[in-house]
Amino acid sequence: MPGQQLQTTAFILAKQPSGSDTFEQLTAFSAGDGVLHCLRRVATGRVRTPLRASPEVPTNLDLFDETELWLESSNQGRTWFIKEHRLIQRHDGIGRSYDTLRAAAALGALLSRNPVPDESREAVAGLLRSSFTALAAGGRPDIVWLKTLYCLLRDEGYPVKQQWWPQLNAADRDHAAHLLNQPLAAQMADAPTVARITHRLEDWVRAETEIRL
């Protein structure tokens, strides 16, 4: 009997050891279906190009790819086997810098560890797409992480402006306002200032929310 079928568009957030040389374990986030735990067969010997992949499109799945997935599950959706995939967008630039890679991995871990309400998934997927695109284009990873975390908190209804903002001194409120409201190209803040404000926000998240960073 065929298993449960699912076709969805998702971002590849993480890769983990599967305990098998035959499969790799992937964590994906879909606007329609949330976090998905997937298994993909590792190619050995001659590689057969998936039916839906063109010769010009890479057939492997990489971290932070946005991809269309054809999935099948035999255990009510706890784990999904990737039957086929079609690459939509690859963010190659993320891998060119360790700090950029670390910021992208932190965003992936944030969504992997924390459930996203059904009604928020579309907006969160859009935020994730914008953040990965900014990182791949060379945007400062420290500022991308700060802006993404703040936007996620605000959009999910956490009282970040009412509770965290007043904890900053006047100078840091000015810095934070510029960092959060101005585009990346207009940012001139030094790294210690960004780190100080980011740490204050992360400390607030740990103390006042159940979000796992």
PyRosetta script that sets phi, psi and omega in degrees:
from pyrosetta import init, pose_from_sequence

init()
pose = pose_from_sequence("MPGQQLQTTAFILAKQPSGSDTFEQLTAFSAGDGVLHCLRRVATGRVRTPLRASPEVPTNLDLFDETELWLESSNQGRTWFIKEHRLIQRHDGIGRSYDTLRAAAALGALLSRNPVPDESREAVAGLLRSSFTALAAGGRPDIVWLKTLYCLLRDEGYPVKQQWWPQLNAADRDHAAHLLNQPLAAQMADAPTVARITHRLEDWVRAETEIRL")
pose.set_psi(1, 128.9)
pose.set_omega(1, 179.8)
pose.set_phi(2, -64.6)
pose.set_psi(2, 149.8)
pose.set_omega(2, 179.6)
pose.set_phi(3, -80.4)
pose.set_psi(3, -178.2)
pose.set_omega(3, 177.8)
pose.set_phi(4, -65.2)
pose.set_psi(4, 135.2)
pose.set_omega(4, -176.9)
pose.set_phi(5, -106.7)
pose.set_psi(5, 146.1)
pose.set_omega(5, 177.8)
pose.set_phi(6, -150.0)
pose.set_psi(6, 133.5)
pose.set_omega(6, 171.4)
pose.set_phi(7, -119.0)
pose.set_psi(7, 125.9)
pose.set_omega(7, -174.1)
pose.set_phi(8, -153.9)
pose.set_psi(8, 163.2)
pose.set_omega(8, 172.5)
pose.set_phi(9, -107.0)
pose.set_psi(9, 133.1)
pose.set_omega(9, -172.5)
pose.set_phi(10, -150.1)
pose.set_psi(10, 162.4)
pose.set_omega(10, 172.0)
pose.set_phi(11, -102.4)
pose.set_psi(11, 138.5)
pose.set_omega(11, 175.1)
pose.set_phi(12, -84.3)
pose.set_psi(12, 113.1)
pose.set_omega(12, -174.2)
pose.set_phi(13, -94.3)
pose.set_psi(13, -32.1)
pose.set_omega(13, -174.0)
pose.set_phi(14, -158.8)
pose.set_psi(14, 155.7)
pose.set_omega(14, 171.0)
pose.set_phi(15, -123.5)
pose.set_psi(15, 137.1)
pose.set_omega(15, 179.5)
pose.set_phi(16, -132.9)
pose.set_psi(16, 154.3)
pose.set_omega(16, 173.9)
pose.set_phi(17, -61.5)
pose.set_psi(17, 138.8)
pose.set_omega(17, -179.0)
pose.set_phi(18, -99.8)
pose.set_psi(18, -6.8)
pose.set_omega(18, -175.4)
pose.set_phi(19, 81.0)
pose.set_psi(19, 9.2)
pose.set_omega(19, -178.5)
pose.set_phi(20, -140.5)
pose.set_psi(20, 143.9)
pose.set_omega(20, 175.5)
pose.set_phi(21, -79.0)
pose.set_psi(21, -9.5)
pose.set_omega(21, -174.7)
pose.set_phi(22, -89.2)
pose.set_psi(22, -30.4)
pose.set_omega(22, -174.6)
pose.set_phi(23, -126.7)
pose.set_psi(23, 152.6)
pose.set_omega(23, 166.5)
pose.set_phi(24, -113.6)
pose.set_psi(24, 145.9)
pose.set_omega(24, -177.8)
pose.set_phi(25, -100.7)
pose.set_psi(25, 129.1)
pose.set_omega(25, -177.9)
pose.set_phi(26, -123.9)
pose.set_psi(26, 145.6)
pose.set_omega(26, 170.1)
pose.set_phi(27, -110.1)
pose.set_psi(27, 127.6)
pose.set_omega(27, -177.2)
pose.set_phi(28, -125.8)
pose.set_psi(28, 156.2)
pose.set_omega(28, 175.7)
pose.set_phi(29, -124.2)
pose.set_psi(29, 127.0)
pose.set_omega(29, -179.0)
pose.set_phi(30, -119.5)
pose.set_psi(30, 136.8)
pose.set_omega(30, 176.4)
pose.set_phi(31, -61.7)
pose.set_psi(31, -31.1)
pose.set_omega(31, -178.0)
pose.set_phi(32, -88.0)
pose.set_psi(32, -25.7)
pose.set_omega(32, -169.9)
pose.set_phi(33, -130.6)
pose.set_psi(33, 1.7)
pose.set_omega(33, 177.5)
pose.set_phi(34, 76.1)
pose.set_psi(34, -148.7)
pose.set_omega(34, -178.5)
pose.set_phi(35, -78.8)
pose.set_psi(35, 131.8)
pose.set_omega(35, -179.7)
pose.set_phi(36, -123.9)
pose.set_psi(36, 131.8)
pose.set_omega(36, 176.0)
pose.set_phi(37, -99.3)
pose.set_psi(37, 117.6)
pose.set_omega(37, -168.6)
pose.set_phi(38, -122.5)
pose.set_psi(38, 154.1)
pose.set_omega(38, 171.5)
pose.set_phi(39, -121.2)
pose.set_psi(39, 136.5)
pose.set_omega(39, 177.8)
pose.set_phi(40, -129.3)
pose.set_psi(40, 133.2)
pose.set_omega(40, 179.9)
pose.set_phi(41, -66.7)
pose.set_psi(41, 132.4)
pose.set_omega(41, 178.6)
pose.set_phi(42, -83.7)
pose.set_psi(42, 128.8)
pose.set_omega(42, -178.4)
pose.set_phi(43, -68.5)
pose.set_psi(43, 133.5)
pose.set_omega(43, 174.4)
pose.set_phi(44, -130.8)
pose.set_psi(44, 138.3)
pose.set_omega(44, -179.0)
pose.set_phi(45, 71.5)
pose.set_psi(45, -136.5)
pose.set_omega(45, -178.2)
pose.set_phi(46, -72.5)
pose.set_psi(46, 131.0)
pose.set_omega(46, -178.8)
pose.set_phi(47, -91.5)
pose.set_psi(47, 127.7)
pose.set_omega(47, 175.0)
pose.set_phi(48, -97.2)
pose.set_psi(48, 123.1)
pose.set_omega(48, -179.6)
pose.set_phi(49, -67.8)
pose.set_psi(49, 127.1)
pose.set_omega(49, 177.8)
pose.set_phi(50, -55.4)
pose.set_psi(50, 150.9)
pose.set_omega(50, -175.9)
pose.set_phi(51, -58.3)
pose.set_psi(51, -33.7)
pose.set_omega(51, -173.5)
pose.set_phi(52, -94.3)
pose.set_psi(52, 2.3)
pose.set_omega(52, -180.0)
pose.set_phi(53, -98.2)
pose.set_psi(53, 140.2)
pose.set_omega(53, 176.4)
pose.set_phi(54, -91.9)
pose.set_psi(54, 160.8)
pose.set_omega(54, -179.1)
pose.set_phi(55, -60.4)
pose.set_psi(55, -24.1)
pose.set_omega(55, -177.2)
pose.set_phi(56, -83.8)
pose.set_psi(56, -11.3)
pose.set_omega(56, -174.1)
pose.set_phi(57, -102.0)
pose.set_psi(57, 130.2)
pose.set_omega(57, 177.7)
pose.set_phi(58, -57.8)
pose.set_psi(58, 137.7)
pose.set_omega(58, -177.4)
pose.set_phi(59, -93.0)
pose.set_psi(59, -9.1)
pose.set_omega(59, 176.2)
pose.set_phi(60, -84.8)
pose.set_psi(60, 162.4)
pose.set_omega(60, 174.1)
pose.set_phi(61, -107.6)
pose.set_psi(61, 129.8)
pose.set_omega(61, -178.2)
pose.set_phi(62, -115.8)
pose.set_psi(62, 162.5)
pose.set_omega(62, 176.3)
pose.set_phi(63, -57.3)
pose.set_psi(63, 137.5)
pose.set_omega(63, 174.7)
pose.set_phi(64, 74.4)
pose.set_psi(64, 6.2)
pose.set_omega(64, 172.7)
pose.set_phi(65, -63.1)
pose.set_psi(65, 143.3)
pose.set_omega(65, 164.6)
pose.set_phi(66, -100.4)
pose.set_psi(66, 125.4)
pose.set_omega(66, -169.8)
pose.set_phi(67, -146.5)
pose.set_psi(67, 151.4)
pose.set_omega(67, 171.8)
pose.set_phi(68, -90.8)
pose.set_psi(68, 132.6)
pose.set_omega(68, -174.6)
pose.set_phi(69, -120.8)
pose.set_psi(69, 140.0)
pose.set_omega(69, 169.1)
pose.set_phi(70, -112.3)
pose.set_psi(70, 115.7)
pose.set_omega(70, -168.0)
pose.set_phi(71, -121.0)
pose.set_psi(71, 157.6)
pose.set_omega(71, 175.0)
pose.set_phi(72, -142.7)
pose.set_psi(72, 138.2)
pose.set_omega(72, -179.3)
pose.set_phi(73, -129.5)
pose.set_psi(73, 139.1)
pose.set_omega(73, 175.7)
pose.set_phi(74, -108.9)
pose.set_psi(74, 6.0)
pose.set_omega(74, -177.5)
pose.set_phi(75, -133.8)
pose.set_psi(75, 44.5)
pose.set_omega(75, 176.0)
pose.set_phi(76, 58.9)
pose.set_psi(76, 34.3)
pose.set_omega(76, 173.3)
pose.set_phi(77, 85.7)
pose.set_psi(77, 6.5)
pose.set_omega(77, 176.9)
pose.set_phi(78, -69.2)
pose.set_psi(78, -36.6)
pose.set_omega(78, 176.2)
pose.set_phi(79, -137.2)
pose.set_psi(79, 141.5)
pose.set_omega(79, -178.6)
pose.set_phi(80, -119.7)
pose.set_psi(80, 133.8)
pose.set_omega(80, 174.0)
pose.set_phi(81, -91.5)
pose.set_psi(81, 128.6)
pose.set_omega(81, -179.8)
pose.set_phi(82, -82.0)
pose.set_psi(82, 109.9)
pose.set_omega(82, 178.6)
pose.set_phi(83, -80.8)
pose.set_psi(83, -45.5)
pose.set_omega(83, -179.8)
pose.set_phi(84, -149.1)
pose.set_psi(84, 162.6)
pose.set_omega(84, 174.7)
pose.set_phi(85, -151.0)
pose.set_psi(85, 158.7)
pose.set_omega(85, 175.6)
pose.set_phi(86, -134.9)
pose.set_psi(86, 118.1)
pose.set_omega(86, -178.7)
pose.set_phi(87, -68.0)
pose.set_psi(87, 130.4)
pose.set_omega(87, 176.1)
pose.set_phi(88, -100.9)
pose.set_psi(88, -48.8)
pose.set_omega(88, -178.7)
pose.set_phi(89, -149.9)
pose.set_psi(89, 130.2)
pose.set_omega(89, 174.5)
pose.set_phi(90, -111.6)
pose.set_psi(90, 131.7)
pose.set_omega(90, -177.2)
pose.set_phi(91, -101.7)
pose.set_psi(91, 71.5)
pose.set_omega(91, -174.1)
pose.set_phi(92, -58.7)
pose.set_psi(92, -35.5)
pose.set_omega(92, -173.9)
pose.set_phi(93, -63.9)
pose.set_psi(93, -18.0)
pose.set_omega(93, -178.0)
pose.set_phi(94, -64.0)
pose.set_psi(94, -33.3)
pose.set_omega(94, -175.7)
pose.set_phi(95, -80.5)
pose.set_psi(95, -0.5)
pose.set_omega(95, -176.1)
pose.set_phi(96, -82.1)
pose.set_psi(96, -11.0)
pose.set_omega(96, -177.4)
pose.set_phi(97, -140.6)
pose.set_psi(97, 136.4)
pose.set_omega(97, 178.4)
pose.set_phi(98, -62.7)
pose.set_psi(98, -43.6)
pose.set_omega(98, -178.9)
pose.set_phi(99, -64.4)
pose.set_psi(99, -37.5)
pose.set_omega(99, 178.2)
pose.set_phi(100, -66.9)
pose.set_psi(100, -43.9)
pose.set_omega(100, 178.0)
pose.set_phi(101, -61.6)
pose.set_psi(101, -39.6)
pose.set_omega(101, -179.8)
pose.set_phi(102, -66.9)
pose.set_psi(102, -39.1)
pose.set_omega(102, 177.9)
pose.set_phi(103, -65.3)
pose.set_psi(103, -43.4)
pose.set_omega(103, 179.0)
pose.set_phi(104, -63.7)
pose.set_psi(104, -40.6)
pose.set_omega(104, 178.5)
pose.set_phi(105, -64.8)
pose.set_psi(105, -36.3)
pose.set_omega(105, 177.8)
pose.set_phi(106, -65.2)
pose.set_psi(106, -39.2)
pose.set_omega(106, 176.1)
pose.set_phi(107, -63.7)
pose.set_psi(107, -42.8)
pose.set_omega(107, 177.4)
pose.set_phi(108, -61.7)
pose.set_psi(108, -43.1)
pose.set_omega(108, 179.6)
pose.set_phi(109, -65.3)
pose.set_psi(109, -36.9)
pose.set_omega(109, 179.4)
pose.set_phi(110, -58.2)
pose.set_psi(110, -44.2)
pose.set_omega(110, -179.4)
pose.set_phi(111, -78.8)
pose.set_psi(111, -29.9)
pose.set_omega(111, 179.2)
pose.set_phi(112, -68.4)
pose.set_psi(112, -35.0)
pose.set_omega(112, -172.6)
pose.set_phi(113, -90.4)
pose.set_psi(113, -16.8)
pose.set_omega(113, -172.0)
pose.set_phi(114, -125.1)
pose.set_psi(114, 123.5)
pose.set_omega(114, -179.6)
pose.set_phi(115, -64.4)
pose.set_psi(115, 140.0)
pose.set_omega(115, 178.5)
pose.set_phi(116, -107.7)
pose.set_psi(116, 125.5)
pose.set_omega(116, 179.2)
pose.set_phi(117, -56.8)
pose.set_psi(117, 147.5)
pose.set_omega(117, -177.4)
pose.set_phi(118, -53.0)
pose.set_psi(118, -42.6)
pose.set_omega(118, -174.7)
pose.set_phi(119, -72.1)
pose.set_psi(119, -11.9)
pose.set_omega(119, -177.9)
pose.set_phi(120, -102.8)
pose.set_psi(120, -8.8)
pose.set_omega(120, -171.1)
pose.set_phi(121, -61.4)
pose.set_psi(121, -40.4)
pose.set_omega(121, -178.1)
pose.set_phi(122, -62.4)
pose.set_psi(122, -45.3)
pose.set_omega(122, 179.5)
pose.set_phi(123, -66.4)
pose.set_psi(123, -39.5)
pose.set_omega(123, 179.4)
pose.set_phi(124, -66.1)
pose.set_psi(124, -39.1)
pose.set_omega(124, 176.9)
pose.set_phi(125, -62.6)
pose.set_psi(125, -40.0)
pose.set_omega(125, 177.0)
pose.set_phi(126, -64.0)
pose.set_psi(126, -40.3)
pose.set_omega(126, 178.0)
pose.set_phi(127, -65.4)
pose.set_psi(127, -40.8)
pose.set_omega(127, 178.8)
pose.set_phi(128, -64.0)
pose.set_psi(128, -43.1)
pose.set_omega(128, 179.0)
pose.set_phi(129, -60.8)
pose.set_psi(129, -45.7)
pose.set_omega(129, -180.0)
pose.set_phi(130, -63.0)
pose.set_psi(130, -39.8)
pose.set_omega(130, -178.2)
pose.set_phi(131, -69.3)
pose.set_psi(131, -45.5)
pose.set_omega(131, 178.0)
pose.set_phi(132, -62.1)
pose.set_psi(132, -40.5)
pose.set_omega(132, 179.2)
pose.set_phi(133, -63.4)
pose.set_psi(133, -42.4)
pose.set_omega(133, 179.1)
pose.set_phi(134, -64.4)
pose.set_psi(134, -42.2)
pose.set_omega(134, 179.1)
pose.set_phi(135, -65.2)
pose.set_psi(135, -43.3)
pose.set_omega(135, -179.4)
pose.set_phi(136, -64.4)
pose.set_psi(136, -29.8)
pose.set_omega(136, -178.8)
pose.set_phi(137, -83.5)
pose.set_psi(137, -1.2)
pose.set_omega(137, 177.2)
pose.set_phi(138, 101.0)
pose.set_psi(138, 10.5)
pose.set_omega(138, 176.8)
pose.set_phi(139, -63.4)
pose.set_psi(139, 148.2)
pose.set_omega(139, -177.8)
pose.set_phi(140, -61.4)
pose.set_psi(140, 121.5)
pose.set_omega(140, -175.0)
pose.set_phi(141, -65.1)
pose.set_psi(141, -32.6)
pose.set_omega(141, 179.9)
pose.set_phi(142, -65.3)
pose.set_psi(142, -37.5)
pose.set_omega(142, -179.0)
pose.set_phi(143, -78.0)
pose.set_psi(143, -37.3)
pose.set_omega(143, 176.9)
pose.set_phi(144, -60.1)
pose.set_psi(144, -43.3)
pose.set_omega(144, 179.5)
pose.set_phi(145, -63.6)
pose.set_psi(145, -45.2)
pose.set_omega(145, 179.9)
pose.set_phi(146, -60.9)
pose.set_psi(146, -49.4)
pose.set_omega(146, -177.7)
pose.set_phi(147, -63.8)
pose.set_psi(147, -41.2)
pose.set_omega(147, -178.5)
pose.set_phi(148, -67.2)
pose.set_psi(148, -44.6)
pose.set_omega(148, 179.9)
pose.set_phi(149, -62.3)
pose.set_psi(149, -45.4)
pose.set_omega(149, 179.8)
pose.set_phi(150, -62.3)
pose.set_psi(150, -45.4)
pose.set_omega(150, -179.2)
pose.set_phi(151, -62.9)
pose.set_psi(151, -39.9)
pose.set_omega(151, 179.1)
pose.set_phi(152, -63.1)
pose.set_psi(152, -44.9)
pose.set_omega(152, 178.5)
pose.set_phi(153, -61.9)
pose.set_psi(153, -47.8)
pose.set_omega(153, -178.6)
pose.set_phi(154, -62.4)
pose.set_psi(154, -46.5)
pose.set_omega(154, -175.8)
pose.set_phi(155, -70.1)
pose.set_psi(155, -24.9)
pose.set_omega(155, 178.5)
pose.set_phi(156, -88.4)
pose.set_psi(156, 5.0)
pose.set_omega(156, 172.8)
pose.set_phi(157, 88.5)
pose.set_psi(157, 10.5)
pose.set_omega(157, 176.4)
pose.set_phi(158, -74.3)
pose.set_psi(158, 142.1)
pose.set_omega(158, -175.2)
pose.set_phi(159, -78.7)
pose.set_psi(159, 53.8)
pose.set_omega(159, -173.5)
pose.set_phi(160, -67.8)
pose.set_psi(160, -38.9)
pose.set_omega(160, -180.0)
pose.set_phi(161, -74.4)
pose.set_psi(161, -34.7)
pose.set_omega(161, -177.6)
pose.set_phi(162, -76.6)
pose.set_psi(162, -32.0)
pose.set_omega(162, -173.4)
pose.set_phi(163, -108.6)
pose.set_psi(163, -45.7)
pose.set_omega(163, -176.6)
pose.set_phi(164, -77.2)
pose.set_psi(164, -45.2)
pose.set_omega(164, -175.2)
pose.set_phi(165, -53.9)
pose.set_psi(165, -46.4)
pose.set_omega(165, -179.6)
pose.set_phi(166, -65.3)
pose.set_psi(166, -16.5)
pose.set_omega(166, 179.1)
pose.set_phi(167, -74.6)
pose.set_psi(167, -17.2)
pose.set_omega(167, 179.8)
pose.set_phi(168, -81.2)
pose.set_psi(168, 147.5)
pose.set_omega(168, 174.0)
pose.set_phi(169, -74.9)
pose.set_psi(169, 171.8)
pose.set_omega(169, -172.8)
pose.set_phi(170, -60.5)
pose.set_psi(170, -41.2)
pose.set_omega(170, -178.8)
pose.set_phi(171, -65.0)
pose.set_psi(171, -43.2)
pose.set_omega(171, -179.7)
pose.set_phi(172, -70.5)
pose.set_psi(172, -30.3)
pose.set_omega(172, 175.2)
pose.set_phi(173, -64.5)
pose.set_psi(173, -38.3)
pose.set_omega(173, 176.8)
pose.set_phi(174, -64.7)
pose.set_psi(174, -44.9)
pose.set_omega(174, 178.6)
pose.set_phi(175, -62.0)
pose.set_psi(175, -45.6)
pose.set_omega(175, -177.3)
pose.set_phi(176, -63.8)
pose.set_psi(176, -39.1)
pose.set_omega(176, 179.3)
pose.set_phi(177, -61.2)
pose.set_psi(177, -42.7)
pose.set_omega(177, 179.2)
pose.set_phi(178, -67.5)
pose.set_psi(178, -44.1)
pose.set_omega(178, -178.5)
pose.set_phi(179, -62.1)
pose.set_psi(179, -39.6)
pose.set_omega(179, -174.4)
pose.set_phi(180, -84.8)
pose.set_psi(180, -25.8)
pose.set_omega(180, -172.9)
pose.set_phi(181, -103.6)
pose.set_psi(181, -20.1)
pose.set_omega(181, -177.1)
pose.set_phi(182, -99.2)
pose.set_psi(182, 150.2)
pose.set_omega(182, 179.0)
pose.set_phi(183, -64.9)
pose.set_psi(183, 160.8)
pose.set_omega(183, -177.3)
pose.set_phi(184, -58.1)
pose.set_psi(184, -37.1)
pose.set_omega(184, -177.5)
pose.set_phi(185, -63.9)
pose.set_psi(185, -21.0)
pose.set_omega(185, -177.1)
pose.set_phi(186, -96.9)
pose.set_psi(186, 5.0)
pose.set_omega(186, -174.0)
pose.set_phi(187, -85.5)
pose.set_psi(187, 130.4)
pose.set_omega(187, 179.6)
pose.set_phi(188, -127.9)
pose.set_psi(188, 5.2)
pose.set_omega(188, -175.7)
pose.set_phi(189, -64.3)
pose.set_psi(189, 142.9)
pose.set_omega(189, 178.7)
pose.set_phi(190, -76.2)
pose.set_psi(190, 159.6)
pose.set_omega(190, -175.3)
pose.set_phi(191, -59.8)
pose.set_psi(191, -42.1)
pose.set_omega(191, 179.2)
pose.set_phi(192, -61.6)
pose.set_psi(192, -36.3)
pose.set_omega(192, 178.5)
pose.set_phi(193, -65.6)
pose.set_psi(193, -45.8)
pose.set_omega(193, 178.8)
pose.set_phi(194, -62.0)
pose.set_psi(194, -43.2)
pose.set_omega(194, -179.3)
pose.set_phi(195, -63.1)
pose.set_psi(195, -40.3)
pose.set_omega(195, -179.1)
pose.set_phi(196, -63.6)
pose.set_psi(196, -46.5)
pose.set_omega(196, -179.2)
pose.set_phi(197, -67.6)
pose.set_psi(197, -40.2)
pose.set_omega(197, 179.0)
pose.set_phi(198, -63.2)
pose.set_psi(198, -43.4)
pose.set_omega(198, 179.5)
pose.set_phi(199, -63.4)
pose.set_psi(199, -37.3)
pose.set_omega(199, 177.2)
pose.set_phi(200, -63.1)
pose.set_psi(200, -41.1)
pose.set_omega(200, 179.0)
pose.set_phi(201, -67.6)
pose.set_psi(201, -43.5)
pose.set_omega(201, 179.2)
pose.set_phi(202, -63.2)
pose.set_psi(202, -39.2)
pose.set_omega(202, 177.5)
pose.set_phi(203, -62.9)
pose.set_psi(203, -39.5)
pose.set_omega(203, 178.4)
pose.set_phi(204, -64.6)
pose.set_psi(204, -42.1)
pose.set_omega(204, 179.3)
pose.set_phi(205, -59.5)
pose.set_psi(205, -45.5)
pose.set_omega(205, -178.1)
pose.set_phi(206, -67.1)
pose.set_psi(206, -34.4)
pose.set_omega(206, -175.4)
pose.set_phi(207, -83.8)
pose.set_psi(207, -32.6)
pose.set_omega(207, -169.0)
pose.set_phi(208, -114.3)
pose.set_psi(208, -4.8)
pose.set_omega(208, -179.1)
pose.set_phi(209, -132.9)
pose.set_psi(209, 172.7)
pose.set_omega(209, 175.1)
pose.set_phi(210, -99.5)
pose.set_psi(210, 9.9)
pose.set_omega(210, -179.7)
pose.set_phi(211, -69.1)
pose.set_psi(211, 134.0)
pose.set_omega(211, 177.1)
pose.set_phi(212, -98.0)
pose.set_psi(212, 116.0)
pose.set_omega(212, 179.2)
pose.set_phi(213, -84.5)
pose.dump_pdb("model.pdb")
